């Protein structure tokens, strides 16, 4: 496999994955492929800046809901299902 092209290696290993594993790979690949397009100028995005400012203010004035990592993880898993 050392002499195989990158495309050939990708094709080979994809055949070995389950559908769930392929979905995970697709998610990573999509993120990588679109990150330069979507997030190049993130700080210029007014909606993002406003959301970040609101969250910061909530944290600073004590109104933000803070959660432990385990709680967030469980909620994310439930939401995914």
ABEGO torsion letter per residue (X at the ends): XAABBAAAAAAAAAAABBAAAAAAAAAAAAAAAAAAAAAAAAAABAAAAAAAAAAAAAAAAGABBBBBAAAAAAAAAAAAX
